[in-house]
Amino acid sequence: MSKDFQKTIRAKIESKQRELGTREMTPELQVSQAILEARGSLGMTQDDLAQATGIKQAAISRLENCCSNPSLRTLKRIAAGFGMKLQIRFVEPENP
């Protein structure tokens, strides 16, 4: 993934954090970042991912911009479109 794309991802996430009034990486932001990073590392466009998953490009854009909450089914379809599997974990909070 190019440094420019990484900077774009970071800027998008930081912008959304300011909009939400948080410094935390909320689950919604984590999903957005994961999709953006995977798509960037594979050199895929939103259209490429849409074709690979059967999910409309506009819906992918909404996910990347934290404007919708995906179902597990949608996340599995996205993972499959990347040639990956979905993994979900519960972790201890950083500041209990």
VEXFI-825536 format. One record per residue: chain; x, y, z of N, C-alpha, C in turn; residue number from 0; residue in three letters. Coordinates in Angstrom, 1 decimal. Layout:
BEGIN
 bavo    n_u    n_v    n_w   ca_u   ca_v   ca_w    c_u    c_v    c_w kolro banu
    A      X      Y      Z      X      Y      Z      X      Y      Z   NUM  Ala
...
END
This chain:
BEGIN
 bavo    n_u    n_v    n_w   ca_u   ca_v   ca_w    c_u    c_v    c_w kolro banu
    A    0.9   -1.2    0.0    0.0    0.0    0.0    0.9    1.2    0.0     0  Met
    A    0.6    2.2   -0.9    1.4    3.3   -1.0    1.3    4.3    0.2     1  Ser
    A    2.3    5.1    0.4    2.3    6.0    1.6    1.2    7.0    1.4     2  Lys
    A    0.9    7.4    0.1   -0.2    8.4   -0.1   -1.5    7.8    0.3     3  Asp
    A   -1.7    6.5    0.0   -3.0    5.9    0.3   -3.1    5.7    1.8     4  Phe
    A   -2.0    5.4    2.5   -2.0    5.3    3.9   -2.3    6.7    4.6     5  Gln
    A   -1.8    7.7    4.0   -2.1    9.1    4.5   -3.6    9.4    4.3     6  Lys
    A   -4.1    9.0    3.1   -5.5    9.2    2.9   -6.4    8.5    3.9     7  Thr
    A   -6.1    7.3    4.2   -6.8    6.5    5.2   -6.8    7.2    6.5     8  Ile
    A   -5.5    7.5    6.9   -5.4    8.2    8.2   -6.2    9.5    8.3     9  Arg
    A   -6.1   10.3    7.2   -6.9   11.5    7.2   -8.4   11.3    7.3    10  Ala
    A   -8.9   10.3    6.6  -10.3    9.9    6.6  -10.7    9.6    8.0    11  Lys
    A   -9.9    8.7    8.7  -10.3    8.3   10.0  -10.2    9.4   11.0    12  Ile
    A   -9.2   10.2   10.9   -9.1   11.4   11.8  -10.2   12.4   11.6    13  Glu
    A  -10.6   12.6   10.4  -11.7   13.5   10.1  -13.0   12.9   10.7    14  Ser
    A  -13.2   11.6   10.6  -14.4   11.0   11.1  -14.4   11.1   12.6    15  Lys
    A  -13.2   10.9   13.2  -13.1   11.0   14.7  -13.5   12.4   15.2    16  Gln
    A  -13.0   13.4   14.4  -13.4   14.8   14.8  -14.9   15.0   14.7    17  Arg
    A  -15.4   14.5   13.6  -16.9   14.6   13.4  -17.7   14.0   14.5    18  Glu
    A  -17.2   12.8   15.0  -17.9   12.1   16.0  -17.5   12.6   17.4    19  Leu
    A  -16.5   13.5   17.5  -16.1   14.0   18.8  -15.4   13.0   19.6    20  Gly
    A  -14.6   12.1   19.0  -13.9   11.1   19.8  -12.5   10.9   19.3    21  Thr
    A  -11.6   10.4   20.2  -10.3   10.1   19.8  -10.1    8.5   19.7    22  Arg
    A  -11.2    7.9   20.2  -11.2    6.4   20.2  -11.4    5.8   18.8    23  Glu
    A  -10.9    4.6   18.6  -11.1    3.9   17.4  -12.4    3.1   17.7    24  Met
    A  -13.5    3.6   17.4  -14.8    2.9   17.6  -14.9    1.7   16.7    25  Thr
    A  -15.7    0.8   17.0  -15.9   -0.4   16.1  -16.2    0.1   14.6    26  Pro
    A  -17.0    1.1   14.5  -17.4    1.6   13.2  -16.1    2.1   12.4    27  Glu
    A  -15.3    2.8   13.1  -14.1    3.3   12.5  -13.1    2.2   12.2    28  Leu
    A  -13.1    1.2   13.1  -12.2    0.0   12.8  -12.6   -0.7   11.6    29  Gln
    A  -13.9   -0.9   11.4  -14.4   -1.6   10.2  -14.1   -0.7    9.0    30  Val
    A  -14.3    0.6    9.0  -14.0    1.4    7.9  -12.5    1.3    7.6    31  Ser
    A  -11.6    1.4    8.6  -10.2    1.3    8.4   -9.8    0.0    7.8    32  Gln
    A  -10.3   -1.1    8.3  -10.0   -2.4    7.8  -10.4   -2.6    6.4    33  Ala
    A  -11.5   -2.1    6.0  -11.9   -2.2    4.6  -11.0   -1.4    3.7    34  Ile
    A  -10.8   -0.1    4.1   -9.9    0.8    3.3   -8.5    0.2    3.2    35  Leu
    A   -7.9   -0.4    4.3   -6.6   -0.9    4.2   -6.5   -2.1    3.4    36  Glu
    A   -7.5   -3.0    3.5   -7.4   -4.3    2.7   -7.6   -3.9    1.2    37  Ala
    A   -8.5   -3.0    0.9   -8.7   -2.7   -0.5   -7.5   -2.0   -1.0    38  Arg
    A   -6.9   -1.1   -0.3   -5.6   -0.5   -0.7   -4.5   -1.4   -0.9    39  Gly
    A   -4.3   -2.4    0.0   -3.2   -3.3   -0.1   -3.4   -4.3   -1.3    40  Ser
    A   -4.6   -4.5   -1.7   -4.9   -5.4   -2.8   -5.0   -4.6   -4.1    41  Leu
    A   -4.9   -3.3   -4.0   -5.0   -2.4   -5.2   -6.4   -2.4   -5.9    42  Gly
    A   -7.4   -2.6   -5.0   -8.8   -2.7   -5.6   -9.4   -1.3   -5.5    43  Met
    A  -10.3   -1.1   -6.4  -11.1    0.1   -6.3  -12.4   -0.3   -5.7    44  Thr
    A  -13.3    0.7   -5.3  -14.6    0.3   -4.8  -15.4   -0.5   -5.8    45  Gln
    A  -15.2   -0.1   -7.1  -15.9   -0.9   -8.1  -15.5   -2.3   -8.2    46  Asp
    A  -14.2   -2.5   -8.1  -13.6   -3.9   -8.1  -14.2   -4.7   -6.9    47  Asp
    A  -14.3   -4.1   -5.7  -14.8   -4.8   -4.6  -16.3   -5.0   -4.8    48  Leu
    A  -17.0   -4.1   -5.4  -18.4   -4.3   -5.6  -18.7   -5.5   -6.5    49  Ala
    A  -17.9   -5.6   -7.6  -18.0   -6.7   -8.5  -17.7   -8.0   -7.8    50  Gln
    A  -16.7   -8.0   -6.9  -16.2   -9.2   -6.3  -17.2   -9.7   -5.2    51  Ala
    A  -18.0   -8.8   -4.7  -18.9   -9.1   -3.6  -20.4   -9.1   -4.0    52  Thr
    A  -20.8   -8.4   -5.0  -22.2   -8.2   -5.4  -22.8   -7.1   -4.5    53  Gly
    A  -22.0   -6.4   -3.8  -22.5   -5.3   -3.0  -22.3   -4.0   -3.8    54  Ile
    A  -23.3   -3.2   -3.9  -23.2   -1.9   -4.7  -22.1   -1.1   -4.2    55  Lys
    A  -21.4   -0.4   -5.2  -20.3    0.5   -4.9  -20.7    1.6   -3.9    56  Gln
    A  -21.9    2.1   -4.0  -22.4    3.2   -3.1  -22.4    2.6   -1.7    57  Ala
    A  -22.8    1.4   -1.5  -22.9    0.8   -0.2  -21.5    0.6    0.4    58  Ala
    A  -20.5    0.3   -0.4  -19.1    0.1    0.0  -18.6    1.5    0.4    59  Ile
    A  -18.9    2.5   -0.3  -18.5    3.9    0.0  -19.1    4.3    1.4    60  Ser
    A  -20.4    4.0    1.6  -21.0    4.3    2.9  -20.3    3.6    4.0    61  Arg
    A  -19.9    2.3    3.8  -19.2    1.6    4.9  -17.8    2.2    5.2    62  Leu
    A  -17.1    2.6    4.1  -15.8    3.2    4.2  -15.8    4.6    4.9    63  Glu
    A  -17.0    5.2    4.8  -17.1    6.6    5.4  -17.9    6.5    6.7    64  Asn
    A  -18.1    5.3    7.2  -18.8    5.2    8.5  -20.2    5.7    8.5    65  Cys
    A  -20.9    5.6    7.3  -22.2    6.1    7.2  -23.3    4.9    7.3    66  Cys
    A  -22.8    3.7    7.5  -23.7    2.6    7.7  -23.1    1.5    8.5    67  Ser
    A  -23.9    0.7    9.2  -23.4   -0.4   10.0  -23.6   -1.7    9.3    68  Asn
    A  -22.6   -2.4    8.9  -22.7   -3.6    8.1  -23.2   -4.8    9.0    69  Pro
    A  -23.9   -5.7    8.4  -24.3   -6.9    9.1  -23.1   -7.9    9.0    70  Ser
    A  -23.2   -8.9    9.8  -22.1   -9.9    9.7  -22.1  -10.6    8.3    71  Leu
    A  -23.2  -10.8    7.7  -23.3  -11.3    6.4  -22.6  -10.4    5.4    72  Arg
    A  -22.8   -9.1    5.5  -22.1   -8.2    4.6  -20.6   -8.2    4.8    73  Thr
    A  -20.1   -8.2    6.1  -18.7   -8.3    6.4  -18.1   -9.6    5.8    74  Leu
    A  -18.8  -10.7    5.9  -18.3  -12.0    5.4  -18.2  -11.9    3.9    75  Lys
    A  -19.1  -11.2    3.2  -19.1  -11.1    1.7  -17.9  -10.2    1.3    76  Arg
    A  -17.6   -9.2    2.1  -16.5   -8.3    1.8  -15.2   -9.1    2.0    77  Ile
    A  -15.1   -9.8    3.1  -13.9  -10.6    3.4  -13.7  -11.6    2.2    78  Ala
    A  -14.7  -12.3    1.8  -14.6  -13.2    0.7  -14.2  -12.5   -0.6    79  Ala
    A  -14.7  -11.3   -0.8  -14.3  -10.5   -2.0  -12.8  -10.1   -2.0    80  Gly
    A  -12.2  -10.1   -0.8  -10.8   -9.8   -0.7  -10.0  -11.1   -0.7    81  Phe
    A  -10.7  -12.2   -0.7  -10.0  -13.5   -0.7   -9.5  -13.8    0.7    82  Gly
    A  -10.2  -13.3    1.7   -9.9  -13.4    3.1  -11.0  -14.0    3.9    83  Met
    A  -10.8  -14.2    5.2  -11.9  -14.6    6.1  -12.1  -13.5    7.1    84  Lys
    A  -13.3  -13.5    7.7  -13.6  -12.5    8.7  -13.2  -13.1   10.0    85  Leu
    A  -12.6  -12.2   10.9  -12.3  -12.6   12.2  -12.8  -11.5   13.2    86  Gln
    A  -13.5  -11.9   14.2  -14.0  -10.9   15.2  -13.5  -11.4   16.5    87  Ile
    A  -13.1  -10.4   17.3  -12.5  -10.7   18.6  -13.1   -9.7   19.7    88  Arg
    A  -13.1  -10.2   20.9  -13.4   -9.4   22.1  -12.1   -9.1   22.8    89  Phe
    A  -11.8   -7.9   23.1  -10.6   -7.5   23.8  -10.9   -6.7   25.0    90  Val
    A   -9.9   -6.7   25.9  -10.0   -5.9   27.1   -9.9   -4.4   26.8    91  Glu
    A  -10.6   -3.6   27.5  -10.5   -2.2   27.2   -9.1   -1.6   27.6    92  Pro
    A   -8.7   -0.6   26.8   -7.4    0.0   27.1   -7.4    0.7   28.4    93  Glu
    A   -8.5    1.4   28.8   -8.5    2.2   30.0   -9.8    1.7   30.8    94  Asn
    A   -9.6    0.7   31.6  -10.7    0.1   32.4  -11.3    1.1   33.4    95  Pro
END
